Amino acid sequence: MFPTPSFVERVSTDLQRDLLAFLPELILCATIVALLLARLVTPLSRKHLGSFALLASGCALAFAICFWPERSAPIGSVPLSGNVEGFSSLLVFDTFGLYLRVFLLVFLCCSLWLSLLTGIPDAEDSADYYTLVIGGILGMMLMASANHLLMAFVAVEMASVPSYALAGFLKGRRQGSEAALKYVVYGASASGVMLYGISLLAGTFGTGSMPLISRAVAVASLGEGPTLPVLAGSICILIGLGFKLSAVPFHFWCPDVFSGAAAEVGAFLSVASKAAALALTARFLFVFSGSSRTGPDDLSGSALALGWAFMAAVTATFGNLAALAQTNIKRMLAYSTIAHAGIMMMALVAVGPRSVGPLLYYISGYLLMNLGAFAIVALVRNRTGSENLDAFRGLIRRAPLLAVGMSIFLLSLLGMPPLVGFAAKFQVFAVLYETGRDLGGHDGMIAWVYFGLLVVAALNTAISAGYYLKLVKVMTLEDPADPSPIRVSIGSGALVSILAGLVLAAGVFWNPLTQYANRASQSFDLAPKFEKPAKIPKDAVRPAIGPKGKIK
Amino acid sequence: MTELGLTPYLCLGAFLFCCGLLCIATKRNAIGILMGVELVLNAANVNFVACARYVPQFALEGQVFALLVIVLAAGEAAVALAIILNFYNNHSTVDVDKADELKG
């Protein structure tokens, strides 16, 4: 019962390794504590703490880049392909998680910079705002590297609870409080349903560890197929994730929350939380598909893939059709977010390493263009006090830089070459086509699902041109009601130019980002193979503390 | 005393879950909806505790799950109540049907 010295030594070396790999998250934790304590110190209590938060996040980002596998960091190092399980296999450090961690931290830095420029938290509220944003990002980073159902649920809650509060951050506004109320009511229900699903799944398999469950699912699928609790549990979990992804029919919160909350918060919800939810969904889909039993495309035969494909197609189509009628720009961007989530879900239908690469590329490109679009909405709101289409009328005469930047972001969201949106959509379409073609040989019906998705995706791109180009037309061709120029500060100009430049650069030179994304997707290639259990180190997947509380 | 076995507990969990969902779907009072959410979370907790008792290799994990869920539910309820209070300050009601200004 008592731990032996060798056990203590192994645990302490493991802990040191895990904590080092966890350093970026630890920095964010320390920042949160520091931000909260700063309110107690009299000279700091009235200061705007944005620059401190930005500095700390930059620090965390630098460490996260240092731990990137290619750098072959000696500590906490993750092999270029493969994964290391940390904290008694609660978390997994693989290239997929590390890629998303860097991406989320980049987003955090950009969004903190944006909040400094637009001044949405004033000095009084700055500590609260940055605590919530950093806490939310921390939860999303954990979502991206969760390896255990408990960790997944804790991470989802860590990411959503700050989001609820952020939606209602502007306390005196009627619309803000309504948005927060709707978000918290729907969100709490969805996470409750998800937890119930987790309890069924974990109880049935007697463990919450995702690799173990995925092997058990693989074993079960050889026999009589999934039992009722497993089926119900999987469906409940997918409902919870579908809510986070704002997939139809769980999308109704998204437009209301986006139009009620500030544009900065909208950017946070649309980019970061979608990215984290997609990452977690990818991990879950691998679990449910029994983790590459015979091959990564094995799921494609199952009903799960068909259902998922249908949901993705409906989500993309509904988002685009609803966006056509909007006059509030934030609401339009919310529906556009739903549509893009649908396209990203399509990439996940072809579960496998080759679909995760394009998905990661899409997420990265989406970060640049959607953050840029929300940033411009926030900047225009600050000058004109309106977020409606009318505020953008003739923007080219009033603020040429903002109008050109917005046009670049919108055209990229539409998927025009040579912008990053085109490259991202192209890769998703290519993966759908290739999967369909490869399957065509032995299962014609399923292959047509992929070709059907391809057609839906192409039609959606055409529909989305309607509202994206309408806004571009309003900005450039129509006459402004109030021709007075809008002053753009140097910092705002710099942020918009940098984002627009990156959208253009990443669209012209795909290769570096694509290579990183594909490398990151390789960690799914090495998910424990069912046929060769000998390859899995025993300690890696087994909980550190075994049944009956016996310590191994 | 005879052992009941796992099934009755799972049925209790499922019953609580359905009650919670029904409460969420029918209540118009935001606090009532929040209570429905708590029912759903507790349904999951009944499952965890029962499985911890009857599934040998889940003994510790199940209890840890249950403890963390209690903590998370408390945190979520605190934030939700704060948001409901803020809604009340702005709208003088906690009826979710009155939250209809945002639509389209």
Interface residues (C-beta under 8 A of the other chain):
Chain A: L150 F153 V154 E157 V161 Y164 A165 G168 K171 G172 R173 R174 Q175 S177 E178 A179 A180 L181 K182 V184 V185 A188 S189 S191 G192 V193 L195 Y196 I198 S199 L200 A202 G203 G206 T207 G208 P229 P255 D256 S259 G260 A325 Q326 N328 R331 P543 I545 G546 P547 K548 G549
Chain B: L10 G13 F17 G20 L21 I24 A30 I33 L34 G36 V37 V40 L41 A43 A44 N45 N47 F48 A50 C51 V55 P56 Q57 F58 A59 L60 E61 G62 V64 F65 L68 V69 L72 G75 E76 V79 A80 A82 I83 I84 N86 F87 N89 N90 H91 V96 A99 E101 L102 K103 G104
